[in-house]
Amino acid sequence: MQIALSKNSNVPLRQQLAEQIVFLITTGQLRAGDALPSVRAVARQSKIHHNTVSEAYQELVRRGWLTHRRGSQLVVGTGSGTPSDTLHSLDELINESIQRAKDMGYSLQALRQRVRERLLDQPPDHFLVVEPEKGLREIIRREIDDNLSWPVVGCSLEEFTAENGLAIGAQVLGANHLMKELKPLVPRHRPPLGIVYSQATEQINLIRKLPNPSIVAVVSVSESLLRTARSLLAPAIARRHELNEVLMVEDAPLNLAAADVVICDAITTSMVSSRRKVTYQLIAPDCLEHLAASLSQN
């Protein structure tokens, strides 16, 4: 587990550790069922007190990112994973489906009829992004619209749970850690697709290479993105640079000429003027390619 903590940052070590673990999960570097290193192992590796690690772990348990297994062992929550068994060919998939149908008492004729009905189903005509936080939801919508040019709408998990009709005609999308909640709410023949977030390697390296003490600003419409950025950038910021966070609550131009580097999301990048501006793409490029491929299959 790759964690970089800074004791010279104003961000508490517990918060740095917790948010970086969340980042590892949302970027697919930690998957559902993966075991977390022991408290003492992380403490030794990061040279911090074991109580700090324990507090970060327990916070993530309360927030649902981690869960207990076999006593005291902590693992990534089961909602964020991907199937562990991969079928290597179409024939293998068909053979397994036929055998499972037989085991469940269905005839080959019944299986053939049902497969035919399913293949005749109308394909989805839009994406539906399910994300609890409005700001993060809007960023995902913007990036899909900019990159795929396909209709996309969004709703909260609470709204989607209350109104199952929202899934009609939609290809449902959600962060990988929401899959456990989403799968029972969508048709089995059209399972939700998981969204994997990008790693921030480019932005971290940019800050590390700044030759002089600088002002770094992060501008976003998402509170959770700002919270994650605060901890993720902490080791690179340390006490050498100053980090300013700006939560955009209205669609209005923003002049940040005083900042040396400004990191924006897909929505705020066009709203900010600055000397040096970079855009953080939330959705990982290979995830966007996967979503694009799913369109060609419908």
Helices and strands as residue ranges (DSSP letters): H 13-26, H 39-46, H 50-62, E 66-69, E 73-76, G 78-80, H 90-103, H 108-119, E 126-130, H 134-148, E 152-155, H 157-162, G 164-167, E 170-175, G 176-178, H 179-182, G 183-185, E 193-195, H 201-208, E 215-220, H 223-232, H 234-237, E 242-247, E 254-255, E 261-264, G 268-270, E 272-273, E 277-279, H 285-296
